[in-house]
Amino acid sequence: MALFRKKKEDVPESPESSAPVISEPSVADAKPESLTQADVQRLAEEASHIISMFESVKKDPEERLLLAAGMAGFACHMTAKKKGEPFAEIGMEDGTKFYYGDAVNAYLLENRYSVLNFLTGWFQHKAPGKALPDFHAWVKQGVQNISDKDFLIWGKHHPSDVYHEVYECWYSIYDNMTAKYCHTADEWSVLFAIVLQNILMHLEGDTEEYFARTMECMLYVSKMDISSIRKKEVMQRIGEEQIYNFYDGGVKVQLSHEDETFIHDAVDMLREFFKENECPFDISIPKNEMAKTFHFKMKIHDEVTDVIIKVDLKPRFCYIVFVLPFCADMAKLSELCTDICKMNYGLRCGTMQVDVQDGQLTMRAGFVCGGGLRKDDFLRTFLSSMNILSRNMEILKRYARLSGENSV
């Protein structure tokens, strides 16, 4: 989800995109064209920046195609919406809604500079002499796909996931790219049709298969809005987005591009770590500090230990704290401190500590992550601390305060 945050002043450098290849309209133009060939050429030159960005954030060619096809379909929907064109609203049994309309079809399928004509232009260029796939069949199939509540784009991508990625991408690059490159909303779909065609030009493989995948994705997304997502999924998404919010004194803070990138990457890395280890966790969103704190439990020498991972934004620092499930008998504090000094001697990462107020025992470690929270740094610190604690757990248990005893 964190792939499309860019500085407003940053525009990636890129070689010129391939000259657009346009086929003749598959059906009669729905309305007179307002764009000229010069407009299309201008958009092709600007599209190179978006193509470069897609290539940098989507290393897998098929993921790149999924995003490009979704963006092309979404651009058609957004153009019709921006211009106040009418939609036919179709309600589904699960409460979701999809949107059909001649205006969307014009930008997607019918005008000279429709997305379909860029798609068929690519097909004719890559497979000269080969019969074009029947796009009418795909339009009919698209209606059936929307009616199927279990439908997955390309058989593996949930439509809501594709929509959310496209939605985030659209609004993340709108001010800095789309609105900057396009003189009017009529040009939005053309810009992303050119991006899509260039992504397709660099693919090697079955042209009919890529045509089918592109049609399936762009047709589905072109009919979607936020109300096309089940309410439960919307609430999950809202909760998901809250993870990345920061507050200072209870007031939400607008992060810089660098800070936003840092925290998204850090949170994503930690969640990947928990997923790999099948470890349930909680995350807190404090309203009084620029930090994210993860909580989970793990067994160390049969002792269920609380683990806290805190990522600070200012300064950029990662803390890892193991909180033992017992406190120290303060009557034995002198001997305990002697043993803790022995445990800490020579450690290059982390320290064992005891709170002299309540006897709480912890193993604490941390490291600076100014250049980003790297997984290898995190694992090195986490495993080192865990091993130190494991090695000394039996010694520490000798100092455990019995239930009912009071701290000094």
Residue pairs with C-beta under 8 A, 6 or more apart in sequence:
1 164
1 165
1 168
1 240
1 264
1 268
2 244
2 260
2 261
2 264
2 265
2 268
3 57
3 58
3 169
4 53
4 57
4 168
4 169
4 172
4 173
5 172
5 257
5 260
5 261
5 264
6 53
6 172
6 173
6 176
6 257
7 176
7 257
8 175
8 176
10 176
10 257
11 49
11 176
11 177
12 49
12 52
12 53
12 56
13 52
14 48
14 49
14 51
14 52
15 48
16 44
16 45
16 48
17 44
17 45
17 47
17 48
17 51
17 194
17 195
17 198
18 44
18 197
18 198
18 201
19 41
19 44
20 40
20 41
20 44
20 118
20 121
20 194
20 197
21 118
21 121
21 122
21 124
21 125
21 197
22 40
22 112
22 113
22 117
22 118
22 121
23 117
23 120
23 121
23 124
24 117
25 110
25 111
25 112
25 114
25 117
26 109
26 110
26 116
26 117
26 120
26 135
27 109
27 110
28 110
29 110
29 111
29 112
30 102
30 105
30 106
30 110
30 111
31 106
31 111
33 111
33 112
33 113
34 184
34 186
35 113
35 186
35 187
35 190
39 183
39 187
39 190
40 113
40 190
40 194
43 181
43 182
43 187
43 190
43 191
43 194
44 194
46 177
46 180
46 181
46 191
47 181
47 191
47 194
47 195
47 198
49 177
49 181
50 173
50 177
50 191
50 192
50 195
51 195
51 198
51 199
53 173
53 177
54 64
54 67
54 68
54 195
54 199
55 64
58 64
58 67
61 199
61 202
61 203
64 199
65 199
65 200
65 203
65 210
65 213
65 214
66 153
66 154
66 157
66 162
66 213
66 217
67 165
67 166
67 169
68 192
68 195
68 196
68 199
68 200
69 196
69 213
69 214
69 217
69 218
69 221
70 162
70 163
70 165
70 166
70 217
70 218
70 221
71 166
71 169
71 170
71 192
71 195
71 196
72 108
72 115
72 189
72 192
72 193
72 195
72 196
72 218
73 108
73 115
73 217
73 218
73 219
73 220
73 221
73 222
74 166
74 167
74 170
74 192
74 221
74 222
74 224
75 107
75 115
75 170
75 188
75 189
75 191
75 192
75 193
76 104
76 107
76 108
76 115
76 189
76 218
76 222
77 99
77 104
77 221
77 222
77 223
77 224
77 225
78 170
78 185
78 188
79 103
79 107
79 185
79 186
79 188
79 189
80 87
80 101
80 103
80 104
80 107
81 87
82 185
82 188
83 103
83 185
83 186
85 101
85 102
85 103
85 104
86 101
86 103
87 99
87 100
87 101
87 103
87 104
88 99
88 100
88 101
89 97
89 98
89 99
90 97
90 98
90 99
90 100
90 146
91 97
92 98
92 146
92 147
92 149
93 149
94 149
94 230
95 230
95 231
96 227
96 228
96 229
96 230
97 225
97 227
97 228
98 146
98 223
98 224
98 228
99 223
99 224
99 225
99 228
100 223
104 222
104 223
106 114
107 114
107 115
107 186
107 189
108 114
108 115
108 116
108 189
108 218
108 219
108 222
109 115
109 116
109 135
109 139
110 116
111 117
113 189
113 190
113 193
114 189
114 193
115 189
115 192
115 193
115 196
115 218
116 135
117 193
118 193
118 194
118 196
118 197
119 193
119 196
119 197
119 200
119 211
119 214
119 215
120 132
120 135
121 197
122 197
122 200
122 201
123 130
123 132
123 133
123 207
123 211
124 132
125 201
126 200
126 201
126 207
127 207
127 208
130 207
133 208
133 211
133 212
133 215
135 215
138 212
138 215
138 216
138 219
139 219
141 216
142 215
142 216
142 219
142 220
142 223
145 151
145 216
145 219
145 220
146 220
146 223
151 159
151 220
152 158
152 159
153 159
153 162
153 216
153 217
153 220
154 213
154 216
154 217
159 220
159 221
159 224
159 228
160 228
160 229
160 230
160 233
162 217
162 220
162 221
163 221
163 224
163 228
163 229
164 229
164 237
166 221
167 226
170 178
178 188
178 191
181 187
181 191
182 188
182 191
196 214
196 218
200 210
200 214
203 210
226 234
229 237
242 285
243 267
243 283
243 285
243 292
244 260
244 263
244 264
244 267
245 252
245 285
246 252
246 253
246 255
246 263
246 290
246 313
247 253
247 285
247 286
247 287
247 288
248 288
248 289
248 290
249 287
249 288
250 287
250 288
253 290
255 263
255 313
259 313
262 313
262 316
262 369
262 372
262 373
263 292
263 311
263 313
265 372
265 373
266 292
266 311
266 318
266 369
266 372
266 373
267 283
267 292
267 311
269 373
269 374
269 375
269 378
270 294
270 309
270 311
270 373
270 378
272 375
273 375
273 378
273 379
274 280
274 281
274 294
274 296
279 296
279 298
280 296
281 294
281 295
281 296
282 294
282 295
282 296
283 292
283 293
283 294
283 295
284 292
284 293
284 295
285 292
286 293
289 312
290 312
290 313
290 314
291 310
291 311
291 312
291 313
292 310
292 311
293 308
293 309
293 310
293 311
294 308
294 309
294 310
295 306
295 307
295 308
296 306
296 307
297 304
297 305
297 306
297 307
298 304
298 305
298 307
298 386
299 305
300 322
300 386
300 389
300 390
300 393
301 390
301 393
301 394
303 324
303 325
303 326
303 393
303 397
304 325
305 322
305 323
305 324
305 325
305 389
306 322
306 323
306 325
307 320
307 321
307 322
307 323
308 319
308 320
308 321
308 323
309 318
309 319
309 320
309 321
310 318
310 319
310 321
311 317
311 318
311 319
311 369
311 373
312 318
312 319
315 368
315 370
316 368
316 369
316 370
316 373
317 366
317 367
317 368
317 369
318 366
318 367
318 369
318 373
318 377
318 378
318 381
319 364
319 365
319 366
320 350
320 364
320 365
320 366
320 378
320 381
320 382
320 385
321 362
321 363
321 364
321 365
322 362
322 363
322 364
322 385
322 386
322 389
323 360
323 361
323 362
324 360
324 361
324 362
324 363
324 389
324 396
326 361
326 397
326 400
326 401
327 358
327 359
327 360
327 361
327 400
327 401
327 407
328 336
328 354
328 359
328 360
328 361
328 399
328 400
328 401
329 359
329 399
329 400
329 401
329 402
329 405
330 356
330 359
330 401
330 407
330 408
331 408
332 399
333 354
333 356
333 359
333 408
335 399
336 354
336 399
337 354
339 395
339 396
339 399
340 352
340 353
340 354
343 352
343 388
343 392
343 395
344 351
344 352
347 388
348 384
349 365
349 367
349 380
349 381
349 384
349 385
350 363
350 364
350 365
350 366
350 381
350 384
350 385
350 388
351 363
351 364
351 365
352 361
352 362
352 363
352 388
352 389
352 392
352 396
353 361
353 362
353 363
353 364
354 360
354 361
354 362
355 361
355 362
357 407
358 407
359 401
359 407
361 396
361 399
363 385
363 388
363 389
364 385
365 381
365 382
365 384
365 385
366 381
367 377
367 381
369 377
401 407
